[in-house]
Amino acid sequence: MSLVELNNVQAFYGGIEALKGINLEVKAGEIVTLIGSNGAGKSTTLKSICGQVQTKGEIWFDGQKITSLEPHVIAQSGIAHVPEGRRIFPRLTVKENLEMGAFSVKSKKLIKERIEKSFVYFPRLKERYHQTGGTMSGGEQQMLAIARGLMMNPKILLLDEPSMGLAPVLVDQIFEIIQELNSTGMTILLVEQNAYQALQIAHRGYVIQTGEIILQDDAKVLLTNNQVREAYLA
Ligand code: ATP
């Protein structure tokens, strides 16, 4: 079943058309990756789903049309967005950052349970529980950003360049965690410049170029596609 569907979606920043009518689908249980060069429209695609940019066309989530809903309504309906550059709260502790992630959850018990659950994937966050976010390493901050996204118990996780700026060993760790999350049922839309590793863990992929989807296929097929190899895997 399709969990997220974009039908002929255009996105605009003032007069600039950043997405030129794209079609994209993420089925429940999938990891789908969106790859492309700088400025191709990857982040804009995620922002369109989250209601953070002006769009035309239709965006569906879990059987409901979400086009032009307010961002906080979209978030509460089950879409977690982990934006590029992590954007955790640097002066707040790990605990406080995670609590902020559960902004609309009233039950303290439920919040505690979800924090405990996040330690299964991110044991490092347990060790750093009372440390302020800004003093942690880039990899730890990325883990915190993802864990915070999970605090609303979303149906889909939209990850924007989670490997950016991380040392190779941490990049591997982040990709492993993404795969682990998916194996326990989380649906993931992954935006990455690191096309090779993204396609290694994804089921399907889309290639975006100057606001248009130019290719879409099973990730394994894209890995062997000449155009992809030359432009994105070199
Ligand atoms: P990157 O990896 O560099 O972030 P991207 O594929 O995510 O690239 P987007 O950030 O989606 O690209 O940008 C798509 C296009 O929209 C680019 O031409 C960019 O300059 C433009 N754009 C993005 N944000 C804005 C903005 N706030 N105002 C005006 N133009 C913008």
py3Dmol code that shows the C-alpha trace and the ligand (Angstrom):
import py3Dmol

protein = """\
ATOM      1  CA  MET A   1       0.000   0.000   0.000  1.00  0.00           C
ATOM      2  CA  SER A   2       1.217   3.450  -0.799  1.00  0.00           C
ATOM      3  CA  LEU A   3       1.923   5.466   2.340  1.00  0.00           C
ATOM      4  CA  VAL A   4       3.100   8.664   0.649  1.00  0.00           C
ATOM      5  CA  GLU A   5       2.225   9.681  -2.875  1.00  0.00           C
ATOM      6  CA  LEU A   6       3.145  12.821  -4.781  1.00  0.00           C
ATOM      7  CA  ASN A   7       1.142  13.482  -7.941  1.00  0.00           C
ATOM      8  CA  ASN A   8       2.488  16.096 -10.306  1.00  0.00           C
ATOM      9  CA  VAL A   9       3.912  18.194  -7.464  1.00  0.00           C
ATOM     10  CA  GLN A  10       5.394  21.587  -8.199  1.00  0.00           C
ATOM     11  CA  ALA A  11       7.125  23.606  -5.488  1.00  0.00           C
ATOM     12  CA  PHE A  12       7.850  27.306  -5.491  1.00  0.00           C
ATOM     13  CA  TYR A  13      10.138  29.704  -3.670  1.00  0.00           C
ATOM     14  CA  GLY A  14       8.584  32.983  -4.782  1.00  0.00           C
ATOM     15  CA  GLY A  15       8.925  32.929  -8.552  1.00  0.00           C
ATOM     16  CA  ILE A  16      11.406  30.030  -8.590  1.00  0.00           C
ATOM     17  CA  GLU A  17       9.929  26.659  -9.523  1.00  0.00           C
ATOM     18  CA  ALA A  18      12.121  24.203  -7.581  1.00  0.00           C
ATOM     19  CA  LEU A  19      10.018  21.101  -8.379  1.00  0.00           C
ATOM     20  CA  LYS A  20       8.537  20.853 -11.850  1.00  0.00           C
ATOM     21  CA  GLY A  21       5.718  18.389 -11.416  1.00  0.00           C
ATOM     22  CA  ILE A  22       7.192  15.286  -9.772  1.00  0.00           C
ATOM     23  CA  ASN A  23       5.563  11.915  -9.116  1.00  0.00           C
ATOM     24  CA  LEU A  24       6.898   9.820  -6.268  1.00  0.00           C
ATOM     25  CA  GLU A  25       5.585   7.014  -4.103  1.00  0.00           C
ATOM     26  CA  VAL A  26       6.727   5.389  -0.874  1.00  0.00           C
ATOM     27  CA  LYS A  27       5.020   2.160   0.129  1.00  0.00           C
ATOM     28  CA  ALA A  28       4.630   1.078   3.733  1.00  0.00           C
ATOM     29  CA  GLY A  29       7.712  -0.820   4.871  1.00  0.00           C
ATOM     30  CA  GLU A  30      10.040   0.517   2.192  1.00  0.00           C
ATOM     31  CA  ILE A  31      13.273   2.453   2.251  1.00  0.00           C
ATOM     32  CA  VAL A  32      13.101   4.760  -0.750  1.00  0.00           C
ATOM     33  CA  THR A  33      16.023   6.989  -1.566  1.00  0.00           C
ATOM     34  CA  LEU A  34      16.020  10.215  -3.505  1.00  0.00           C
ATOM     35  CA  ILE A  35      19.387  11.040  -4.993  1.00  0.00           C
ATOM     36  CA  GLY A  36      20.634  14.003  -6.993  1.00  0.00           C
ATOM     37  CA  SER A  37      23.209  16.777  -7.107  1.00  0.00           C
ATOM     38  CA  ASN A  38      23.296  20.003  -5.117  1.00  0.00           C
ATOM     39  CA  GLY A  39      20.231  22.095  -5.750  1.00  0.00           C
ATOM     40  CA  ALA A  40      18.349  19.359  -7.622  1.00  0.00           C
ATOM     41  CA  GLY A  41      15.318  19.616  -5.334  1.00  0.00           C
ATOM     42  CA  LYS A  42      15.832  16.807  -2.810  1.00  0.00           C
ATOM     43  CA  SER A  43      15.298  18.884   0.335  1.00  0.00           C
ATOM     44  CA  THR A  44      12.431  20.686  -1.375  1.00  0.00           C
ATOM     45  CA  THR A  45      10.706  17.346  -1.980  1.00  0.00           C
ATOM     46  CA  LEU A  46      10.818  16.591   1.753  1.00  0.00           C
ATOM     47  CA  LYS A  47       9.702  20.120   2.613  1.00  0.00           C
ATOM     48  CA  SER A  48       6.772  19.747   0.209  1.00  0.00           C
ATOM     49  CA  ILE A  49       5.589  16.637   2.033  1.00  0.00           C
ATOM     50  CA  CYS A  50       5.920  18.471   5.365  1.00  0.00           C
ATOM     51  CA  GLY A  51       4.006  21.527   4.177  1.00  0.00           C
ATOM     52  CA  GLN A  52       7.013  23.820   4.508  1.00  0.00           C
ATOM     53  CA  VAL A  53       7.004  25.184   0.985  1.00  0.00           C
ATOM     54  CA  GLN A  54       4.340  26.419  -1.394  1.00  0.00           C
ATOM     55  CA  THR A  55       3.189  23.614  -3.714  1.00  0.00           C
ATOM     56  CA  LYS A  56       0.771  22.739  -6.490  1.00  0.00           C
ATOM     57  CA  GLY A  57      -0.380  19.212  -7.253  1.00  0.00           C
ATOM     58  CA  GLU A  58      -1.488  16.523  -4.823  1.00  0.00           C
ATOM     59  CA  ILE A  59       0.278  14.994  -1.852  1.00  0.00           C
ATOM     60  CA  TRP A  60      -1.329  11.994  -0.164  1.00  0.00           C
ATOM     61  CA  PHE A  61      -0.361  10.404   3.127  1.00  0.00           C
ATOM     62  CA  ASP A  62      -1.924   7.263   4.508  1.00  0.00           C
ATOM     63  CA  GLY A  63      -5.060   7.663   2.401  1.00  0.00           C
ATOM     64  CA  GLN A  64      -5.534  11.339   3.219  1.00  0.00           C
ATOM     65  CA  LYS A  65      -4.810  14.351   1.051  1.00  0.00           C
ATOM     66  CA  ILE A  66      -2.367  16.510   3.016  1.00  0.00           C
ATOM     67  CA  THR A  67      -1.699  19.194   0.402  1.00  0.00           C
ATOM     68  CA  SER A  68      -1.857  22.632   2.043  1.00  0.00           C
ATOM     69  CA  LEU A  69      -2.308  21.369   5.611  1.00  0.00           C
ATOM     70  CA  GLU A  70      -0.336  23.193   8.319  1.00  0.00           C
ATOM     71  CA  PRO A  71       3.135  21.720   9.036  1.00  0.00           C
ATOM     72  CA  HIS A  72       2.267  20.831  12.661  1.00  0.00           C
ATOM     73  CA  VAL A  73      -0.893  19.011  11.529  1.00  0.00           C
ATOM     74  CA  ILE A  74       1.156  17.033   9.008  1.00  0.00           C
ATOM     75  CA  ALA A  75       3.735  16.202  11.697  1.00  0.00           C
ATOM     76  CA  GLN A  76       1.039  15.012  14.070  1.00  0.00           C
ATOM     77  CA  SER A  77      -0.528  12.829  11.396  1.00  0.00           C
ATOM     78  CA  GLY A  78       2.627  10.678  11.467  1.00  0.00           C
ATOM     79  CA  ILE A  79       5.353  12.233   9.338  1.00  0.00           C
ATOM     80  CA  ALA A  80       8.702  12.898  11.026  1.00  0.00           C
ATOM     81  CA  HIS A  81      11.153  15.167   9.229  1.00  0.00           C
ATOM     82  CA  VAL A  82      14.810  15.138  10.221  1.00  0.00           C
ATOM     83  CA  PRO A  83      16.141  18.168   8.347  1.00  0.00           C
ATOM     84  CA  GLU A  84      19.544  18.679   6.833  1.00  0.00           C
ATOM     85  CA  GLY A  85      22.165  19.933   9.298  1.00  0.00           C
ATOM     86  CA  ARG A  86      20.520  18.145  12.248  1.00  0.00           C
ATOM     87  CA  ARG A  87      19.203  21.265  14.014  1.00  0.00           C
ATOM     88  CA  ILE A  88      19.001  19.853  17.483  1.00  0.00           C
ATOM     89  CA  PHE A  89      18.661  22.323  20.359  1.00  0.00           C
ATOM     90  CA  PRO A  90      22.327  22.870  21.302  1.00  0.00           C
ATOM     91  CA  ARG A  91      21.710  24.253  24.808  1.00  0.00           C
ATOM     92  CA  LEU A  92      19.254  21.557  25.804  1.00  0.00           C
ATOM     93  CA  THR A  93      20.303  18.160  27.089  1.00  0.00           C
ATOM     94  CA  VAL A  94      19.704  14.914  25.234  1.00  0.00           C
ATOM     95  CA  LYS A  95      16.771  14.256  27.561  1.00  0.00           C
ATOM     96  CA  GLU A  96      15.240  17.684  26.892  1.00  0.00           C
ATOM     97  CA  ASN A  97      15.774  17.390  23.131  1.00  0.00           C
ATOM     98  CA  LEU A  98      13.973  14.055  23.104  1.00  0.00           C
ATOM     99  CA  GLU A  99      11.138  15.436  25.216  1.00  0.00           C
ATOM    100  CA  MET A 100      10.767  18.340  22.764  1.00  0.00           C
ATOM    101  CA  GLY A 101      10.389  15.766  19.993  1.00  0.00           C
ATOM    102  CA  ALA A 102       7.277  14.462  21.723  1.00  0.00           C
ATOM    103  CA  PHE A 103       5.742  17.936  21.832  1.00  0.00           C
ATOM    104  CA  SER A 104       2.136  16.852  21.565  1.00  0.00           C
ATOM    105  CA  VAL A 105       2.363  13.739  23.736  1.00  0.00           C
ATOM    106  CA  LYS A 106       0.708  14.382  27.101  1.00  0.00           C
ATOM    107  CA  SER A 107       1.544  11.147  28.908  1.00  0.00           C
ATOM    108  CA  LYS A 108       4.866  11.331  30.801  1.00  0.00           C
ATOM    109  CA  LYS A 109       4.881   7.549  30.945  1.00  0.00           C
ATOM    110  CA  LEU A 110       4.595   7.257  27.163  1.00  0.00           C
ATOM    111  CA  ILE A 111       7.399   9.778  26.668  1.00  0.00           C
ATOM    112  CA  LYS A 112       9.595   7.784  29.031  1.00  0.00           C
ATOM    113  CA  GLU A 113       8.815   4.559  27.197  1.00  0.00           C
ATOM    114  CA  ARG A 114       9.709   6.094  23.857  1.00  0.00           C
ATOM    115  CA  ILE A 115      12.976   7.470  25.221  1.00  0.00           C
ATOM    116  CA  GLU A 116      13.820   3.987  26.540  1.00  0.00           C
ATOM    117  CA  LYS A 117      12.990   2.533  23.127  1.00  0.00           C
ATOM    118  CA  SER A 118      15.297   5.004  21.394  1.00  0.00           C
ATOM    119  CA  PHE A 119      18.187   3.770  23.564  1.00  0.00           C
ATOM    120  CA  VAL A 120      17.853   0.373  21.886  1.00  0.00           C
ATOM    121  CA  TYR A 121      18.880   1.945  18.569  1.00  0.00           C
ATOM    122  CA  PHE A 122      21.031   4.695  20.031  1.00  0.00           C
ATOM    123  CA  PRO A 123      22.789   3.410  23.174  1.00  0.00           C
ATOM    124  CA  ARG A 124      25.176   6.359  22.946  1.00  0.00           C
ATOM    125  CA  LEU A 125      22.313   8.712  23.783  1.00  0.00           C
ATOM    126  CA  LYS A 126      21.795   6.919  27.069  1.00  0.00           C
ATOM    127  CA  GLU A 127      25.420   7.557  28.008  1.00  0.00           C
ATOM    128  CA  ARG A 128      25.013  11.221  27.028  1.00  0.00           C
ATOM    129  CA  TYR A 129      21.568  11.683  28.539  1.00  0.00           C
ATOM    130  CA  HIS A 130      22.337  14.789  30.608  1.00  0.00           C
ATOM    131  CA  GLN A 131      24.866  16.296  28.224  1.00  0.00           C
ATOM    132  CA  THR A 132      23.874  19.356  26.172  1.00  0.00           C
ATOM    133  CA  GLY A 133      23.329  18.664  22.483  1.00  0.00           C
ATOM    134  CA  GLY A 134      25.791  21.295  21.277  1.00  0.00           C
ATOM    135  CA  THR A 135      28.720  19.638  23.044  1.00  0.00           C
ATOM    136  CA  MET A 136      28.232  16.276  21.350  1.00  0.00           C
ATOM    137  CA  SER A 137      30.020  15.018  18.220  1.00  0.00           C
ATOM    138  CA  GLY A 138      28.445  15.349  14.781  1.00  0.00           C
ATOM    139  CA  GLY A 139      27.523  11.674  14.722  1.00  0.00           C
ATOM    140  CA  GLU A 140      25.930  11.831  18.168  1.00  0.00           C
ATOM    141  CA  GLN A 141      23.966  14.909  17.153  1.00  0.00           C
ATOM    142  CA  GLN A 142      22.696  13.119  14.054  1.00  0.00           C
ATOM    143  CA  MET A 143      21.616  10.173  16.205  1.00  0.00           C
ATOM    144  CA  LEU A 144      19.844  12.594  18.531  1.00  0.00           C
ATOM    145  CA  ALA A 145      18.101  14.276  15.588  1.00  0.00           C
ATOM    146  CA  ILE A 146      16.792  10.919  14.329  1.00  0.00           C
ATOM    147  CA  ALA A 147      15.803   9.783  17.825  1.00  0.00           C
ATOM    148  CA  ARG A 148      13.958  13.048  18.356  1.00  0.00           C
ATOM    149  CA  GLY A 149      12.095  12.463  15.089  1.00  0.00           C
ATOM    150  CA  LEU A 150      10.977   9.061  16.365  1.00  0.00           C
ATOM    151  CA  MET A 151       9.503  10.472  19.581  1.00  0.00           C
ATOM    152  CA  MET A 152       6.114  11.103  17.929  1.00  0.00           C
ATOM    153  CA  ASN A 153       5.988   7.450  16.889  1.00  0.00           C
ATOM    154  CA  PRO A 154       5.696   8.391  13.201  1.00  0.00           C
ATOM    155  CA  LYS A 155       4.572   6.179  10.334  1.00  0.00           C
ATOM    156  CA  ILE A 156       7.326   7.522   8.100  1.00  0.00           C
ATOM    157  CA  LEU A 157      10.715   9.083   8.678  1.00  0.00           C
ATOM    158  CA  LEU A 158      11.967  11.653   6.164  1.00  0.00           C
ATOM    159  CA  LEU A 159      15.739  11.855   6.486  1.00  0.00           C
ATOM    160  CA  ASP A 160      17.618  14.717   4.821  1.00  0.00           C
ATOM    161  CA  GLU A 161      21.289  13.904   4.274  1.00  0.00           C
ATOM    162  CA  PRO A 162      21.874  12.062   7.549  1.00  0.00           C
ATOM    163  CA  SER A 163      25.438  11.162   6.562  1.00  0.00           C
ATOM    164  CA  MET A 164      26.529  14.705   5.756  1.00  0.00           C
ATOM    165  CA  GLY A 165      29.752  15.816   7.412  1.00  0.00           C
ATOM    166  CA  LEU A 166      30.323  12.562   9.279  1.00  0.00           C
ATOM    167  CA  ALA A 167      33.486  10.465   9.373  1.00  0.00           C
ATOM    168  CA  PRO A 168      33.203   7.246   7.314  1.00  0.00           C
ATOM    169  CA  VAL A 169      32.843   4.977  10.344  1.00  0.00           C
ATOM    170  CA  LEU A 170      29.940   7.070  11.621  1.00  0.00           C
ATOM    171  CA  VAL A 171      28.362   7.155   8.180  1.00  0.00           C
ATOM    172  CA  ASP A 172      28.363   3.341   8.247  1.00  0.00           C
ATOM    173  CA  GLN A 173      26.777   3.395  11.694  1.00  0.00           C
ATOM    174  CA  ILE A 174      24.023   5.772  10.617  1.00  0.00           C
ATOM    175  CA  PHE A 175      23.209   3.636   7.571  1.00  0.00           C
ATOM    176  CA  GLU A 176      23.117   0.518   9.764  1.00  0.00           C
ATOM    177  CA  ILE A 177      20.700   2.209  12.153  1.00  0.00           C
ATOM    178  CA  ILE A 178      18.460   3.282   9.263  1.00  0.00           C
ATOM    179  CA  GLN A 179      18.369  -0.305   8.056  1.00  0.00           C
ATOM    180  CA  GLU A 180      17.646  -1.585  11.553  1.00  0.00           C
ATOM    181  CA  LEU A 181      14.786   0.878  11.996  1.00  0.00           C
ATOM    182  CA  ASN A 182      13.350  -0.268   8.682  1.00  0.00           C
ATOM    183  CA  SER A 183      13.654  -3.942   9.599  1.00  0.00           C
ATOM    184  CA  THR A 184      11.423  -3.279  12.595  1.00  0.00           C
ATOM    185  CA  GLY A 185       8.780  -1.757  10.323  1.00  0.00           C
ATOM    186  CA  MET A 186       9.649   1.922   9.915  1.00  0.00           C
ATOM    187  CA  THR A 187       9.059   3.340   6.436  1.00  0.00           C
ATOM    188  CA  ILE A 188      11.839   5.675   5.335  1.00  0.00           C
ATOM    189  CA  LEU A 189      12.333   8.287   2.630  1.00  0.00           C
ATOM    190  CA  LEU A 190      16.043   8.986   2.517  1.00  0.00           C
ATOM    191  CA  VAL A 191      17.592  11.969   0.770  1.00  0.00           C
ATOM    192  CA  GLU A 192      21.296  11.456   0.189  1.00  0.00           C
ATOM    193  CA  GLN A 193      24.264  12.766  -1.721  1.00  0.00           C
ATOM    194  CA  ASN A 194      25.994   9.566  -0.712  1.00  0.00           C
ATOM    195  CA  ALA A 195      24.171   7.742  -3.501  1.00  0.00           C
ATOM    196  CA  TYR A 196      26.173   4.535  -3.330  1.00  0.00           C
ATOM    197  CA  GLN A 197      25.452   3.771   0.310  1.00  0.00           C
ATOM    198  CA  ALA A 198      21.866   4.985   0.059  1.00  0.00           C
ATOM    199  CA  LEU A 199      21.177   2.653  -2.863  1.00  0.00           C
ATOM    200  CA  GLN A 200      22.842  -0.209  -0.979  1.00  0.00           C
ATOM    201  CA  ILE A 201      20.226  -0.087   1.776  1.00  0.00           C
ATOM    202  CA  ALA A 202      17.184   1.161  -0.190  1.00  0.00           C
ATOM    203  CA  HIS A 203      14.522  -0.941  -1.877  1.00  0.00           C
ATOM    204  CA  ARG A 204      13.850   1.629  -4.580  1.00  0.00           C
ATOM    205  CA  GLY A 205      15.319   4.912  -5.680  1.00  0.00           C
ATOM    206  CA  TYR A 206      14.488   8.057  -7.590  1.00  0.00           C
ATOM    207  CA  VAL A 207      16.988  10.320  -9.315  1.00  0.00           C
ATOM    208  CA  ILE A 208      16.122  14.007  -9.371  1.00  0.00           C
ATOM    209  CA  GLN A 209      17.745  16.611 -11.602  1.00  0.00           C
ATOM    210  CA  THR A 210      16.816  20.308 -11.693  1.00  0.00           C
ATOM    211  CA  GLY A 211      13.400  19.666 -10.201  1.00  0.00           C
ATOM    212  CA  GLU A 212      12.462  16.672 -12.335  1.00  0.00           C
ATOM    213  CA  ILE A 213      12.563  12.942 -11.650  1.00  0.00           C
ATOM    214  CA  ILE A 214      14.703  11.552 -14.451  1.00  0.00           C
ATOM    215  CA  LEU A 215      14.958   7.925 -13.324  1.00  0.00           C
ATOM    216  CA  GLN A 216      13.232   5.565 -10.929  1.00  0.00           C
ATOM    217  CA  ASP A 217      13.818   1.880 -10.333  1.00  0.00           C
ATOM    218  CA  ASP A 218      14.738  -0.828  -7.866  1.00  0.00           C
ATOM    219  CA  ALA A 219      17.847   0.298  -5.993  1.00  0.00           C
ATOM    220  CA  LYS A 220      19.820  -2.698  -7.292  1.00  0.00           C
ATOM    221  CA  VAL A 221      19.005  -1.735 -10.870  1.00  0.00           C
ATOM    222  CA  LEU A 222      19.987   1.906 -10.296  1.00  0.00           C
ATOM    223  CA  LEU A 223      23.327   0.775  -8.871  1.00  0.00           C
ATOM    224  CA  THR A 224      24.164  -0.792 -12.237  1.00  0.00           C
ATOM    225  CA  ASN A 225      22.652   1.971 -14.386  1.00  0.00           C
ATOM    226  CA  ASN A 226      25.359   3.699 -16.449  1.00  0.00           C
ATOM    227  CA  GLN A 227      23.892   7.177 -16.129  1.00  0.00           C
ATOM    228  CA  VAL A 228      23.699   6.805 -12.331  1.00  0.00           C
ATOM    229  CA  ARG A 229      27.188   5.355 -12.129  1.00  0.00           C
ATOM    230  CA  GLU A 230      28.728   8.177 -14.129  1.00  0.00           C
ATOM    231  CA  ALA A 231      26.876  11.057 -12.471  1.00  0.00           C
ATOM    232  CA  TYR A 232      26.434   9.937  -8.871  1.00  0.00           C
ATOM    233  CA  LEU A 233      28.644   6.955  -8.049  1.00  0.00           C
ATOM    234  CA  ALA A 234      31.933   8.128  -9.556  1.00  0.00           C
TER     235      ALA A 234
END
"""
ligand_1 = """\
31
ATP
P 21.326 20.348 -1.512
O 21.837 18.987 -1.373
O 22.349 21.322 -1.989
O 20.533 20.832 -0.340
P 18.806 19.822 -2.832
O 18.689 18.835 -3.934
O 18.288 19.449 -1.513
O 20.307 20.281 -2.754
P 17.004 22.040 -2.670
O 17.525 22.576 -1.399
O 15.749 21.297 -2.666
O 18.111 21.148 -3.359
O 16.915 23.249 -3.706
C 16.268 23.163 -4.978
C 16.304 24.516 -5.661
O 15.512 25.446 -4.942
C 17.682 25.111 -5.756
O 17.801 25.759 -7.006
C 17.716 26.122 -4.631
O 18.564 27.200 -4.937
C 16.266 26.561 -4.556
N 15.906 26.949 -3.187
C 15.952 26.170 -2.079
N 15.546 26.827 -0.982
C 15.235 28.068 -1.395
C 14.763 29.256 -0.743
N 14.483 29.257 0.561
N 14.565 30.359 -1.505
C 14.822 30.348 -2.842
N 15.269 29.275 -3.515
C 15.476 28.160 -2.812
"""
view = py3Dmol.view(width=600, height=400)
view.addModel(protein, "pdb")
view.setStyle({"model": 0}, {"cartoon": {"style": "trace"}})
view.addModel(ligand_1, "xyz")
view.setStyle({"model": 1}, {"stick": {}})
view.zoomTo()
view.show()
